[in-house]
Amino acid sequence: MVATVTVSRCALRCPGETNTYPADRVLNLPHGRHSLGLRKLAVLEACRSSYDTAIEAIDRRCGTRQLGKRQAEELVKAAAADIDAFYAARTPEPAGRDTLLVLSFDGKGIVMRPGHLREATEKAAMRAKRTFRTRLSAGEKTCRKRMATLAVVHDADPVPRRPHDIIAPPGGRTGTRPPRKGPRARVKWLTASVEHDPEHVIKAAFDQAEARDPQPRRRWVVLVDGATHQLDLVRAEADRRDVIVHVVLDIVHVIEKLWAAARCFHTATDPETETWVGTKAARILAGDAPGAIADIRTEAARLRLTDGQRAIADTACRYLTNNADHIHYNQALKAGWPIASGIVEGAARHLIADRLDITGSRWSVPGAEAVLTLRALISNGDFPQYWTFHTHRERERLYPRPNQHNDALMA
């Protein structure tokens, strides 16, 4: 059972200074009515599920109504205040120079409350004219989302592979040799932000990478999805730090483009579609992306595709051409690098889709930022250490060491 506790105590007073309460410091009383234990419980429950569900869980555990929804939101925001300072004070574990240092980035939208969109999105929402009153027509967007940027930094030992370890050859695998698995991520560190621009998140990821390899001596591999703005920011940050990064385009995005192009040449249920995609993907993985592009264009011209079909095929070819510097998969596989950004894609689903994208959720920027950063902290496995750090920082803010030389004890 949890209940309100009333404490009477003496104050130390001095002209021109705020009152200090020595008993509060001894008891380590937090600011406000809610104990540190209740705050910790509220944070963990609110990061796990909706605020309504979190309050119900707290009520079941504590026996009486302890929090309202708005109070829970404020406690969560306050709990996230020291995350940046916590990570700035930590020193990552060292690794050998042969260990890969892998960075990957992604973005995902969060539905926001009115007034919390970025300026460009808010202007687009004001200009938008809907065709229908009750639903969106083809190509229309709600313009209600603000993009969050996610970054993952991890270590991995290189694992050399061949193209057929990545994708099955036409006709399937023989079973004589199982495919080799890719590099396994270790010591993962995840960060995300909806409040700050992508530059801030990419800088934070490079800070973490630099802390792991300050010289630098290790090989830095950056996995991207082909977004031009993201690539520009990565290159600019690497140049600023004078670090050599090896940029690799996520192979999953390449294969998705090939599947889109395949539907121009085959029907939706044609089994040959899979063979077509597998053949082109294997050729790209072997280092012959120009040959795969030429084959697609030649086949499109031979079959005399419609303008719409040709546009889809050209999109896939243009995607490969624009990222030609980042699709040397034969070299990446030989060196044992990862070529897929599944870790950050999974993080986007876990951090955002599982909590911030639940049905009916509408977020303010401070509320979304607090939940997002706390979920990243929990995913890193750092919450127990962070909570100790946070409570110590909170104690320092509430109870700085006073100068008691001129204080007088007043009842």
C-alpha positions in Angstrom: 0.0 0.0 0.0 1.3 3.5 -1.0 0.0 6.6 0.8 0.8 10.2 1.2 3.3 10.9 4.0 3.5 14.3 5.8 6.8 15.3 7.3 7.4 18.3 9.6 11.0 19.7 9.6 13.1 22.7 10.4 14.5 25.2 7.9 17.8 26.9 7.8 17.3 30.5 6.7 19.6 33.3 5.6 18.8 36.8 4.3 18.7 36.8 0.5 18.9 33.0 0.2 16.3 30.2 -0.2 15.4 28.0 2.7 17.4 24.8 3.1 16.0 21.7 4.9 18.7 19.4 6.3 16.2 16.6 7.0 15.2 16.6 3.4 18.8 15.9 2.4 19.2 13.2 4.9 15.9 11.5 3.8 16.8 12.2 0.1 13.2 13.5 -0.5 12.5 14.2 -4.2 10.9 17.3 -5.5 7.1 17.0 -5.5 4.9 14.4 -3.8 6.0 11.2 -5.6 8.7 9.0 -4.2 11.7 7.8 -6.2 10.3 4.3 -6.2 7.0 5.4 -7.6 8.7 7.5 -10.2 10.9 4.6 -11.4 7.8 2.4 -11.6 5.9 5.1 -13.6 8.8 5.4 -16.1 9.2 1.7 -16.7 5.4 1.2 -17.2 4.9 4.3 -19.3 7.8 3.3 -21.6 6.4 -0.2 -22.0 2.8 0.7 -22.9 0.3 3.5 -23.1 -0.1 5.9 -20.2 -3.6 4.6 -19.4 -2.3 1.0 -19.2 0.7 2.2 -17.2 -1.5 3.9 -14.6 -3.7 0.8 -14.3 -0.5 -1.3 -13.7 0.6 1.2 -11.0 -2.8 1.1 -9.3 -2.7 -2.7 -9.3 0.7 -2.7 -7.7 0.2 0.1 -5.2 -3.4 -0.5 -4.3 -4.7 3.1 -4.6 -4.8 5.8 -7.2 -1.4 7.4 -7.2 -1.0 9.2 -10.5 -3.0 11.0 -13.1 -2.1 10.8 -16.8 -0.6 14.2 -16.9 1.4 13.6 -13.7 2.8 10.4 -15.3 3.8 12.3 -18.4 5.7 14.9 -16.3 7.5 12.2 -14.4 8.6 10.6 -17.6 9.9 13.9 -19.0 11.8 14.6 -15.8 13.3 11.1 -15.8 14.9 11.6 -19.2 16.7 14.8 -18.2 20.2 13.3 -17.6 20.5 10.8 -20.5 22.9 12.9 -22.5 25.1 13.5 -19.4 25.0 9.8 -18.5 26.4 8.7 -21.8 28.9 11.6 -22.0 30.4 10.3 -18.7 30.7 6.7 -19.8 33.7 5.1 -21.4 33.0 2.3 -23.8 34.8 -1.0 -23.6 37.9 -1.1 -25.8 38.1 -3.5 -28.8 40.9 -4.9 -31.0 41.9 -3.1 -34.2 40.5 -6.0 -36.3 37.0 -5.5 -34.8 34.7 -3.7 -37.2 33.0 -0.5 -35.9 29.5 -0.4 -37.6 27.2 2.6 -37.7 23.7 2.6 -39.2 20.9 5.2 -39.4 17.2 5.2 -40.2 14.2 7.5 -39.9 10.6 6.9 -38.9 7.6 9.2 -38.6 5.6 9.9 -35.4 2.1 11.3 -35.4 2.2 14.7 -33.6 -0.2 17.0 -32.0 -1.1 20.3 -33.7 1.7 22.8 -33.2 4.4 20.2 -32.8 5.3 19.5 -36.4 8.4 20.8 -38.1 7.8 24.1 -39.9 8.0 22.6 -43.4 5.5 19.8 -42.6 3.1 22.2 -40.9 3.1 24.5 -43.9 2.5 21.4 -46.1 -0.4 20.4 -43.9 -1.9 23.9 -44.2 -1.6 23.8 -48.0 -3.0 20.3 -48.4 -6.4 19.9 -50.0 -8.1 16.6 -49.7 -10.1 15.0 -52.5 -12.4 13.1 -50.1 -13.7 14.2 -46.7 -13.5 10.8 -45.0 -10.4 9.2 -46.4 -7.2 9.9 -48.4 -7.0 9.4 -52.1 -4.0 7.8 -53.9 -0.8 9.8 -53.3 -2.3 12.0 -50.6 -0.5 12.3 -47.2 -1.9 13.3 -43.8 1.1 15.6 -43.1 0.8 14.8 -39.4 4.1 13.1 -38.8 7.4 14.4 -37.5 10.5 12.3 -38.5 12.5 10.7 -35.8 16.1 9.8 -36.5 17.7 6.6 -35.1 21.3 5.5 -35.0 23.0 2.3 -33.9 26.7 1.8 -33.2 28.0 -1.7 -32.6 31.1 -3.8 -32.8 31.4 -6.9 -35.0 34.1 -9.4 -36.0 34.5 -9.7 -39.8 33.0 -12.8 -41.4 34.0 -13.3 -45.1 31.1 -14.7 -47.2 30.1 -15.2 -50.9 27.0 -14.0 -52.8 25.2 -17.3 -52.4 25.5 -17.0 -48.6 23.3 -13.9 -48.9 20.7 -15.1 -51.5 19.8 -18.5 -52.7 20.8 -19.3 -56.3 18.1 -19.9 -58.9 16.5 -23.2 -58.2 17.3 -23.1 -54.5 20.1 -24.4 -52.4 21.5 -27.9 -52.7 21.9 -28.4 -49.0 25.5 -29.6 -49.3 26.9 -26.4 -47.6 24.8 -24.3 -45.2 25.0 -20.5 -45.8 27.5 -18.7 -43.7 25.9 -16.2 -41.2 26.9 -12.6 -41.3 28.9 -10.6 -38.7 27.3 -10.7 -35.2 26.7 -7.4 -33.5 28.2 -6.9 -30.1 28.0 -4.1 -27.5 25.2 -2.3 -29.3 24.4 1.3 -28.5 21.2 2.9 -29.7 20.1 6.5 -29.8 17.1 8.3 -31.2 15.5 11.8 -31.3 12.4 13.4 -32.6 13.2 16.8 -31.2 16.6 17.3 -32.8 17.5 17.2 -36.5 19.3 14.3 -38.1 22.6 16.2 -37.8 22.4 15.9 -34.0 21.7 12.2 -34.0 24.5 11.5 -36.6 26.9 13.6 -34.5 26.0 11.6 -31.4 26.6 8.3 -33.2 30.0 9.5 -34.4 30.8 10.7 -30.8 30.0 7.2 -29.6 32.1 5.6 -32.4 35.0 8.0 -31.7 34.9 7.1 -28.0 35.3 3.5 -29.0 38.1 4.1 -31.4 39.7 7.5 -30.6 42.9 7.1 -32.7 41.2 5.8 -35.1 42.7 2.4 -35.9 39.6 0.2 -36.6 37.6 0.0 -39.9 34.4 2.1 -39.8 31.5 0.7 -41.8 28.4 2.9 -42.3 25.2 1.2 -43.5 22.7 3.6 -45.2 19.4 3.3 -47.1 20.4 5.6 -50.0 18.8 8.8 -48.7 20.8 11.7 -50.2 20.5 14.0 -47.2 21.6 11.2 -44.8 24.6 10.4 -47.0 25.6 14.1 -47.1 25.4 14.4 -43.3 27.5 11.2 -42.8 30.2 12.4 -45.2 30.3 15.9 -43.7 30.7 14.4 -40.1 33.4 12.0 -41.3 35.3 14.8 -43.0 35.0 17.1 -39.9 36.6 14.4 -37.8 39.1 13.3 -40.4 37.8 9.7 -40.3 37.7 7.3 -43.2 34.3 5.6 -43.4 33.3 2.8 -45.8 29.7 3.4 -46.8 27.6 0.4 -47.8 24.1 0.5 -49.2 21.7 -1.8 -47.4 21.2 -4.8 -49.6 17.6 -5.2 -48.4 16.7 -1.9 -50.0 18.3 -3.0 -53.3 16.4 -6.3 -53.3 13.1 -4.4 -52.7 13.8 -2.2 -55.7 14.5 -5.3 -57.8 11.2 -6.8 -56.7 9.4 -3.6 -57.8 11.1 -3.8 -61.2 10.3 -7.5 -61.5 6.6 -6.8 -61.5 7.1 -4.9 -64.7 8.2 -8.1 -66.4 6.2 -10.8 -64.7 2.7 -11.2 -63.3 2.1 -11.1 -59.5 1.8 -14.9 -59.2 4.5 -15.9 -61.7 7.1 -18.2 -60.0 9.7 -16.9 -62.5 9.6 -13.5 -60.6 11.7 -14.9 -57.8 14.2 -16.4 -60.2 14.5 -13.0 -62.0 15.1 -11.2 -58.7 17.6 -13.8 -57.5 19.6 -13.7 -60.7 19.9 -9.9 -60.7 20.7 -9.8 -57.0 23.4 -12.4 -57.3 25.0 -10.5 -60.1 25.0 -7.3 -58.0 26.4 -9.1 -55.0 29.2 -10.5 -57.2 30.2 -6.9 -58.1 28.5 -6.5 -61.5 25.9 -3.9 -60.8 26.4 -2.2 -64.2 25.7 -5.5 -66.0 22.5 -6.0 -64.0 21.4 -2.4 -64.8 22.1 -3.0 -68.5 20.1 -6.2 -68.5 17.1 -4.6 -67.0 17.1 -1.7 -69.5 17.7 -4.1 -72.4 14.8 -6.3 -71.3 12.5 -3.3 -70.8 13.3 -2.1 -74.4 12.8 -5.6 -75.9 9.4 -6.1 -74.2 8.2 -2.6 -75.1 6.9 -1.8 -71.7 4.3 0.8 -71.1 5.4 4.2 -69.9 4.3 3.4 -66.3 6.1 0.0 -66.3 9.2 1.6 -67.8 9.2 4.3 -65.1 9.3 1.7 -62.4 12.1 -0.2 -64.0 14.0 3.0 -64.6 13.6 3.9 -60.9 15.4 0.7 -59.9 18.2 1.3 -62.4 18.5 4.9 -61.3 18.7 3.9 -57.6 21.6 1.5 -58.4 23.3 4.1 -60.6 23.1 6.9 -58.0 24.5 4.6 -55.3 27.2 3.0 -57.5 30.0 4.0 -55.0 28.2 2.1 -52.2 27.3 -1.2 -53.8 30.7 -2.9 -54.2 29.3 -5.9 -52.3 31.9 -8.3 -53.6 34.6 -6.3 -51.8 32.4 -6.0 -48.7 31.7 -9.7 -48.5 35.3 -10.6 -49.0 36.3 -8.3 -46.2 33.6 -9.7 -43.9 31.6 -6.5 -43.5 27.8 -6.5 -42.8 25.8 -5.4 -45.8 22.3 -5.1 -44.2 21.0 -2.6 -41.7 18.5 -5.0 -40.0 19.6 -3.8 -36.6 18.5 -0.2 -37.0 15.4 -1.3 -38.9 14.4 -3.5 -36.0 15.2 -0.7 -33.6 12.8 1.6 -35.5 10.0 -1.0 -35.1 10.8 -1.6 -31.5 11.3 2.0 -30.3 8.6 3.7 -32.3 6.1 1.3 -33.8 5.6 -0.7 -30.6 5.0 2.3 -28.4 4.8 5.7 -30.1 2.8 4.5 -33.1 0.0 2.7 -31.2 -3.5 3.4 -32.3 -4.8 6.9 -31.3 -1.4 8.2 -30.1 -0.7 11.9 -30.7 2.5 13.3 -29.2 4.0 16.6 -28.2 7.7 17.0 -29.0 8.8 16.9 -25.3 6.6 13.9 -24.5 7.7 11.9 -27.6 11.4 12.7 -27.0 11.3 11.6 -23.4 9.7 8.2 -24.2 11.9 7.7 -27.2 15.2 8.4 -25.4 14.2 6.3 -22.4 13.2 3.3 -24.6 16.5 3.6 -26.3 18.2 3.6 -22.9 16.3 0.6 -21.8 17.0 -1.2 -25.0 20.8 -0.6 -24.4 20.4 -2.3 -21.1 21.6 0.8 -19.2 18.5 1.7 -17.2 19.6 0.4 -13.8 22.9 2.3 -14.0 21.2 5.4 -15.4 18.6 5.5 -12.6 21.4 5.6 -10.0 23.1 8.3 -12.0 19.9 10.3 -12.4 19.0 10.1 -8.7 22.4 11.3 -7.8 22.2 14.2 -10.2 18.7 15.0 -8.9 20.0 15.1 -5.4 22.8 17.5 -6.4 20.3 19.8 -8.0 17.9 19.8 -5.0 20.4 19.8 -2.2 23.6 21.7 -3.2 26.1 22.0 -0.4 24.9 25.1 1.4 27.1 27.8 3.0 25.7 27.6 6.5 28.0 30.1 8.2 25.4 32.8 8.4 22.3 30.6 8.7 20.1 30.6 11.8 17.9 27.7 12.8 14.3 28.8 12.7 11.4 26.5 13.8 
